């Protein structure tokens, strides 16, 4: 079974050592780093389930750091450590970085361990919900495709008559016509230059869900890359 990956970001090595020692018996792989800028580089190359960051650090404060984590790695559980004098900064971190919890120093290690366990549990529940939604969306799309494939000629004639009578609109013909409303939203966002992470945040869904939609969209439109997809759909809309 994969061990949960925990990243501790604090410029005080003794704090990192104390947390590691306190969580020694937990089923986690824990990595500590003192520079938030370096931590962002590490996150770009290695996935982490939970990030625990101190509020007061050189180069970048904890609130700013966790806001960047939220933007680039939205599925990561974010926890901030703060002193009594910087509660306002913790509140800012909650607002800007969607921090899962904050802890006032000093705190018992058992409390941090419990918060990490709760965060991992909630993360798992969220991922499971996303998979269920993905399955439902795929089933819905498959039923639509099946209905279109086996529909009677009368239905096809009515659809053709309706199309000829109605003014031509973007996306009502060609492969893109089979896309659902959510799929069209994703294609439009891609055409606007947005990446899957940004799209996921804008639509309040997970990056995993966006990528699942993209696989279905590629199949429907008959393309293999985002560039081909956007070019094909934009070409149909002209």
CORJO-V84295 format. One record per residue. N is the residue number from 1. D_LAST is the distance of its C-alpha to the last C-alpha in Angstrom with 1 decimal. Layout:
n=N d_last=D_LAST
n=N d_last=D_LAST
This chain:
n=1 d_last=50.9
n=2 d_last=48.7
n=3 d_last=50.4
n=4 d_last=48.4
n=5 d_last=47.5
n=6 d_last=48.7
n=7 d_last=48.1
n=8 d_last=50.7
n=9 d_last=49.9
n=10 d_last=52.9
n=11 d_last=54.6
n=12 d_last=58.0
n=13 d_last=58.9
n=14 d_last=61.7
n=15 d_last=59.3
n=16 d_last=57.1
n=17 d_last=60.4
n=18 d_last=61.7
n=19 d_last=58.5
n=20 d_last=58.4
n=21 d_last=62.1
n=22 d_last=61.6
n=23 d_last=58.8
n=24 d_last=60.5
n=25 d_last=61.1
n=26 d_last=57.5
n=27 d_last=55.3
n=28 d_last=53.0
n=29 d_last=52.2
n=30 d_last=52.6
n=31 d_last=51.6
n=32 d_last=52.6
n=33 d_last=51.2
n=34 d_last=52.3
n=35 d_last=49.4
n=36 d_last=46.2
n=37 d_last=44.1
n=38 d_last=45.5
n=39 d_last=44.9
n=40 d_last=41.1
n=41 d_last=41.2
n=42 d_last=43.1
n=43 d_last=40.7
n=44 d_last=37.9
n=45 d_last=39.9
n=46 d_last=41.7
n=47 d_last=40.7
n=48 d_last=43.1
n=49 d_last=43.6
n=50 d_last=45.4
n=51 d_last=45.7
n=52 d_last=48.8
n=53 d_last=48.9
n=54 d_last=51.5
n=55 d_last=50.5
n=56 d_last=52.4
n=57 d_last=51.5
n=58 d_last=51.3
n=59 d_last=48.0
n=60 d_last=46.0
n=61 d_last=47.2
n=62 d_last=46.8
n=63 d_last=44.4
n=64 d_last=42.1
n=65 d_last=42.4
n=66 d_last=41.6
n=67 d_last=38.6
n=68 d_last=37.3
n=69 d_last=38.3
n=70 d_last=36.4
n=71 d_last=33.2
n=72 d_last=33.4
n=73 d_last=35.5
n=74 d_last=35.0
n=75 d_last=36.9
n=76 d_last=40.0
n=77 d_last=42.8
n=78 d_last=43.8
n=79 d_last=47.4
n=80 d_last=49.0
n=81 d_last=52.7
n=82 d_last=54.0
n=83 d_last=57.3
n=84 d_last=58.6
n=85 d_last=58.0
n=86 d_last=54.2
n=87 d_last=53.3
n=88 d_last=50.9
n=89 d_last=49.0
n=90 d_last=49.0
n=91 d_last=47.4
n=92 d_last=44.8
n=93 d_last=44.1
n=94 d_last=43.8
n=95 d_last=41.2
n=96 d_last=39.2
n=97 d_last=39.7
n=98 d_last=40.0
n=99 d_last=43.4
n=100 d_last=44.9
n=101 d_last=48.4
n=102 d_last=50.6
n=103 d_last=54.2
n=104 d_last=56.9
n=105 d_last=59.2
n=106 d_last=61.7
n=107 d_last=60.6
n=108 d_last=62.1
n=109 d_last=60.3
n=110 d_last=60.5
n=111 d_last=58.2
n=112 d_last=55.5
n=113 d_last=56.0
n=114 d_last=55.4
n=115 d_last=52.3
n=116 d_last=50.8
n=117 d_last=51.7
n=118 d_last=50.1
n=119 d_last=46.9
n=120 d_last=46.7
n=121 d_last=47.3
n=122 d_last=44.6
n=123 d_last=42.2
n=124 d_last=43.0
n=125 d_last=42.6
n=126 d_last=39.1
n=127 d_last=38.0
n=128 d_last=39.5
n=129 d_last=37.7
n=130 d_last=34.3
n=131 d_last=35.2
n=132 d_last=36.1
n=133 d_last=32.8
n=134 d_last=30.9
n=135 d_last=32.9
n=136 d_last=32.2
n=137 d_last=28.5
n=138 d_last=28.6
n=139 d_last=30.9
n=140 d_last=28.6
n=141 d_last=25.6
n=142 d_last=27.9
n=143 d_last=29.2
n=144 d_last=25.7
n=145 d_last=25.0
n=146 d_last=28.4
n=147 d_last=28.1
n=148 d_last=24.9
n=149 d_last=26.7
n=150 d_last=29.9
n=151 d_last=28.7
n=152 d_last=30.4
n=153 d_last=29.0
n=154 d_last=29.5
n=155 d_last=27.2
n=156 d_last=24.6
n=157 d_last=25.1
n=158 d_last=24.9
n=159 d_last=21.6
n=160 d_last=20.3
n=161 d_last=21.9
n=162 d_last=20.5
n=163 d_last=16.9
n=164 d_last=17.6
n=165 d_last=19.4
n=166 d_last=16.9
n=167 d_last=14.0
n=168 d_last=10.6
n=169 d_last=9.5
n=170 d_last=7.3
n=171 d_last=9.2
n=172 d_last=11.6
n=173 d_last=11.5
n=174 d_last=12.1
n=175 d_last=14.3
n=176 d_last=12.7
n=177 d_last=13.8
n=178 d_last=17.3
n=179 d_last=17.1
n=180 d_last=19.5
n=181 d_last=19.1
n=182 d_last=20.9
n=183 d_last=18.9
n=184 d_last=15.6
n=185 d_last=17.5
n=186 d_last=18.6
n=187 d_last=15.2
n=188 d_last=14.0
n=189 d_last=17.3
n=190 d_last=17.0
n=191 d_last=13.7
n=192 d_last=15.8
n=193 d_last=18.5
n=194 d_last=20.9
n=195 d_last=23.4
n=196 d_last=24.7
n=197 d_last=27.8
n=198 d_last=26.0
n=199 d_last=23.8
n=200 d_last=27.0
n=201 d_last=28.7
n=202 d_last=25.9
n=203 d_last=25.8
n=204 d_last=29.6
n=205 d_last=29.6
n=206 d_last=31.0
n=207 d_last=29.5
n=208 d_last=30.8
n=209 d_last=28.8
n=210 d_last=25.5
n=211 d_last=26.2
n=212 d_last=27.2
n=213 d_last=23.9
n=214 d_last=22.1
n=215 d_last=24.3
n=216 d_last=23.2
n=217 d_last=19.5
n=218 d_last=20.0
n=219 d_last=21.9
n=220 d_last=19.5
n=221 d_last=16.4
n=222 d_last=18.7
n=223 d_last=18.6
n=224 d_last=21.5
n=225 d_last=20.4
n=226 d_last=18.4
n=227 d_last=16.7
n=228 d_last=15.6
n=229 d_last=14.6
n=230 d_last=12.3
n=231 d_last=10.8
n=232 d_last=10.3
n=233 d_last=9.0
n=234 d_last=6.5
n=235 d_last=5.5
n=236 d_last=5.6
n=237 d_last=3.8
n=238 d_last=0.0
